[in-house]
Amino acid sequence: MKRFFMVFAIALSALSAAAQTSDDNPMTVAEFRNLPDGDTTWHILTGTVSTVRNENYGSFYLKDATGEVLIFGLWDAQGMGAYMRHRIRQGDTLSVSGRRSIYDFRVVEMKNAFLRDFRPAAPSKKGRGRRK
Protein backbone atom coordinates (compact mmCIF):
# COMPACT_ATOMS: atom_id res chain seq x y z
CA MET A 1 0.00 0.00 0.00
CA LYS A 2 2.88 2.31 0.82
CA ARG A 3 4.35 1.71 -2.64
CA PHE A 4 1.01 2.57 -4.27
CA PHE A 5 0.92 5.97 -2.57
CA MET A 6 4.52 6.67 -3.54
CA VAL A 7 3.84 5.78 -7.18
CA PHE A 8 0.63 7.82 -7.10
CA ALA A 9 2.44 10.85 -5.66
CA ILE A 10 5.18 10.68 -8.31
CA ALA A 11 2.61 10.36 -11.09
CA LEU A 12 0.52 13.23 -9.73
CA SER A 13 3.62 15.40 -9.51
CA ALA A 14 4.54 14.55 -13.11
CA LEU A 15 1.03 15.28 -14.36
CA SER A 16 0.79 18.66 -12.67
CA ALA A 17 4.30 19.68 -13.64
CA ALA A 18 3.88 18.57 -17.24
CA ALA A 19 1.25 21.25 -17.62
CA GLN A 20 3.76 23.83 -16.36
CA THR A 21 6.31 23.56 -19.14
CA SER A 22 7.49 27.00 -20.09
CA ASP A 23 7.44 26.30 -23.80
CA ASP A 24 5.50 23.91 -26.05
CA ASN A 25 8.40 23.72 -28.50
CA PRO A 26 10.74 20.79 -27.90
CA MET A 27 14.39 21.50 -27.26
CA THR A 28 17.22 19.37 -28.59
CA VAL A 29 18.98 16.79 -26.47
CA ALA A 30 22.19 18.84 -26.73
CA GLU A 31 20.39 21.94 -25.38
CA PHE A 32 18.91 19.86 -22.55
CA ARG A 33 22.26 18.32 -21.66
CA ASN A 34 23.92 21.78 -21.59
CA LEU A 35 21.42 23.32 -19.16
CA PRO A 36 22.98 24.48 -15.90
CA ASP A 37 22.99 22.14 -12.91
CA GLY A 38 20.09 22.93 -10.63
CA ASP A 39 17.70 23.88 -13.46
CA THR A 40 14.18 22.95 -12.25
CA THR A 41 12.20 23.94 -15.34
CA TRP A 42 10.23 21.22 -17.13
CA HIS A 43 11.48 20.74 -20.68
CA ILE A 44 10.19 18.82 -23.71
CA LEU A 45 12.36 16.38 -25.67
CA THR A 46 11.49 14.41 -28.79
CA GLY A 47 13.56 11.56 -30.12
CA THR A 48 13.93 7.87 -30.81
CA VAL A 49 14.60 5.16 -28.23
CA SER A 50 18.18 4.10 -28.98
CA THR A 51 19.03 1.74 -26.11
CA VAL A 52 16.94 0.08 -23.40
CA ARG A 53 18.69 -0.22 -20.03
CA ASN A 54 15.96 -1.58 -17.74
CA GLU A 55 12.62 -2.88 -18.99
CA ASN A 56 11.05 -3.13 -15.52
CA TYR A 57 11.34 0.53 -14.58
CA GLY A 58 11.63 2.14 -17.97
CA SER A 59 15.22 3.21 -18.16
CA PHE A 60 16.31 3.96 -21.71
CA TYR A 61 18.22 6.40 -23.89
CA LEU A 62 16.37 8.91 -26.08
CA LYS A 63 18.31 10.11 -29.13
CA ASP A 64 17.88 12.97 -31.58
CA ALA A 65 20.21 14.46 -34.20
CA THR A 66 22.23 16.25 -31.50
CA GLY A 67 22.89 13.44 -29.02
CA GLU A 68 21.23 11.14 -26.52
CA VAL A 69 20.08 11.37 -22.92
CA LEU A 70 19.06 8.88 -20.25
CA ILE A 71 15.34 8.78 -19.41
CA PHE A 72 14.84 7.12 -16.02
CA GLY A 73 11.19 6.40 -15.31
CA LEU A 74 8.28 7.26 -17.59
CA TRP A 75 4.67 8.07 -16.62
CA ASP A 76 1.53 8.65 -18.67
CA ALA A 77 -1.76 10.55 -18.23
CA GLN A 78 -3.32 7.61 -16.39
CA GLY A 79 -0.60 7.85 -13.74
CA MET A 80 0.79 4.48 -14.76
CA GLY A 81 4.23 3.37 -15.78
CA ALA A 82 4.07 4.28 -19.47
CA TYR A 83 7.08 2.17 -20.34
CA MET A 84 5.34 -1.15 -19.68
CA ARG A 85 1.88 0.08 -20.66
CA HIS A 86 2.99 1.07 -24.18
CA ARG A 87 5.66 -1.65 -24.48
CA ILE A 88 8.23 0.90 -25.51
CA ARG A 89 11.08 -0.58 -27.53
CA GLN A 90 14.17 0.49 -29.44
CA GLY A 91 13.16 2.50 -32.51
CA ASP A 92 9.98 4.01 -31.05
CA THR A 93 9.63 7.79 -31.28
CA LEU A 94 8.64 9.62 -28.10
CA SER A 95 7.99 13.11 -26.89
CA VAL A 96 8.57 13.48 -23.14
CA SER A 97 8.65 16.28 -20.62
CA GLY A 98 10.59 16.44 -17.40
CA ARG A 99 13.36 18.02 -15.41
CA ARG A 100 17.07 17.72 -15.91
CA SER A 101 19.01 15.97 -13.17
CA ILE A 102 22.43 14.42 -12.66
CA TYR A 103 22.89 10.75 -11.75
CA ASP A 104 26.06 9.54 -10.06
CA PHE A 105 27.62 13.03 -10.34
CA ARG A 106 28.20 12.63 -14.08
CA VAL A 107 25.23 11.32 -16.09
CA VAL A 108 22.65 13.85 -17.33
CA GLU A 109 19.18 12.35 -17.15
CA MET A 110 15.49 13.15 -17.21
CA LYS A 111 14.03 11.38 -14.20
CA ASN A 112 10.34 10.41 -13.91
CA ALA A 113 9.49 11.91 -17.28
CA PHE A 114 5.92 12.36 -18.51
CA LEU A 115 5.00 10.77 -21.86
CA ARG A 116 3.46 13.39 -24.16
CA ASP A 117 3.43 11.48 -27.47
CA PHE A 118 4.21 7.92 -28.54
CA ARG A 119 4.75 6.58 -32.07
CA PRO A 120 5.78 2.91 -32.27
CA ALA A 121 8.44 1.82 -34.72
CA ALA A 122 7.32 -0.02 -37.83
CA PRO A 123 6.90 -3.78 -37.37
CA SER A 124 9.80 -6.01 -38.31
CA LYS A 125 10.02 -7.04 -41.99
CA LYS A 126 10.61 -10.64 -40.91
CA GLY A 127 6.86 -11.16 -40.68
CA ARG A 128 6.68 -10.97 -36.91
CA GLY A 129 4.74 -8.13 -35.30
CA ARG A 130 6.43 -6.21 -32.53
CA ARG A 131 3.44 -5.88 -30.23
CA LYS A 132 0.53 -8.11 -29.43
C-alpha positions in Angstrom: 0.0 0.0 0.0 2.9 2.3 0.8 4.3 1.7 -2.6 1.0 2.6 -4.3 0.9 6.0 -2.6 4.5 6.7 -3.5 3.8 5.8 -7.2 0.6 7.8 -7.1 2.4 10.9 -5.7 5.2 10.7 -8.3 2.6 10.4 -11.1 0.5 13.2 -9.7 3.6 15.4 -9.5 4.5 14.5 -13.1 1.0 15.3 -14.4 0.8 18.7 -12.7 4.3 19.7 -13.6 3.9 18.6 -17.2 1.3 21.3 -17.6 3.8 23.8 -16.4 6.3 23.6 -19.1 7.5 27.0 -20.1 7.4 26.3 -23.8 5.5 23.9 -26.0 8.4 23.7 -28.5 10.7 20.8 -27.9 14.4 21.5 -27.3 17.2 19.4 -28.6 19.0 16.8 -26.5 22.2 18.8 -26.7 20.4 21.9 -25.4 18.9 19.9 -22.5 22.3 18.3 -21.7 23.9 21.8 -21.6 21.4 23.3 -19.2 23.0 24.5 -15.9 23.0 22.1 -12.9 20.1 22.9 -10.6 17.7 23.9 -13.5 14.2 22.9 -12.3 12.2 23.9 -15.3 10.2 21.2 -17.1 11.5 20.7 -20.7 10.2 18.8 -23.7 12.4 16.4 -25.7 11.5 14.4 -28.8 13.6 11.6 -30.1 13.9 7.9 -30.8 14.6 5.2 -28.2 18.2 4.1 -29.0 19.0 1.7 -26.1 16.9 0.1 -23.4 18.7 -0.2 -20.0 16.0 -1.6 -17.7 12.6 -2.9 -19.0 11.1 -3.1 -15.5 11.3 0.5 -14.6 11.6 2.1 -18.0 15.2 3.2 -18.2 16.3 4.0 -21.7 18.2 6.4 -23.9 16.4 8.9 -26.1 18.3 10.1 -29.1 17.9 13.0 -31.6 20.2 14.5 -34.2 22.2 16.3 -31.5 22.9 13.4 -29.0 21.2 11.1 -26.5 20.1 11.4 -22.9 19.1 8.9 -20.2 15.3 8.8 -19.4 14.8 7.1 -16.0 11.2 6.4 -15.3 8.3 7.3 -17.6 4.7 8.1 -16.6 1.5 8.7 -18.7 -1.8 10.6 -18.2 -3.3 7.6 -16.4 -0.6 7.9 -13.7 0.8 4.5 -14.8 4.2 3.4 -15.8 4.1 4.3 -19.5 7.1 2.2 -20.3 5.3 -1.1 -19.7 1.9 0.1 -20.7 3.0 1.1 -24.2 5.7 -1.7 -24.5 8.2 0.9 -25.5 11.1 -0.6 -27.5 14.2 0.5 -29.4 13.2 2.5 -32.5 10.0 4.0 -31.0 9.6 7.8 -31.3 8.6 9.6 -28.1 8.0 13.1 -26.9 8.6 13.5 -23.1 8.6 16.3 -20.6 10.6 16.4 -17.4 13.4 18.0 -15.4 17.1 17.7 -15.9 19.0 16.0 -13.2 22.4 14.4 -12.7 22.9 10.7 -11.8 26.1 9.5 -10.1 27.6 13.0 -10.3 28.2 12.6 -14.1 25.2 11.3 -16.1 22.7 13.8 -17.3 19.2 12.3 -17.2 15.5 13.2 -17.2 14.0 11.4 -14.2 10.3 10.4 -13.9 9.5 11.9 -17.3 5.9 12.4 -18.5 5.0 10.8 -21.9 3.5 13.4 -24.2 3.4 11.5 -27.5 4.2 7.9 -28.5 4.8 6.6 -32.1 5.8 2.9 -32.3 8.4 1.8 -34.7 7.3 0.0 -37.8 6.9 -3.8 -37.4 9.8 -6.0 -38.3 10.0 -7.0 -42.0 10.6 -10.6 -40.9 6.9 -11.2 -40.7 6.7 -11.0 -36.9 4.7 -8.1 -35.3 6.4 -6.2 -32.5 3.4 -5.9 -30.2 0.5 -8.1 -29.4 
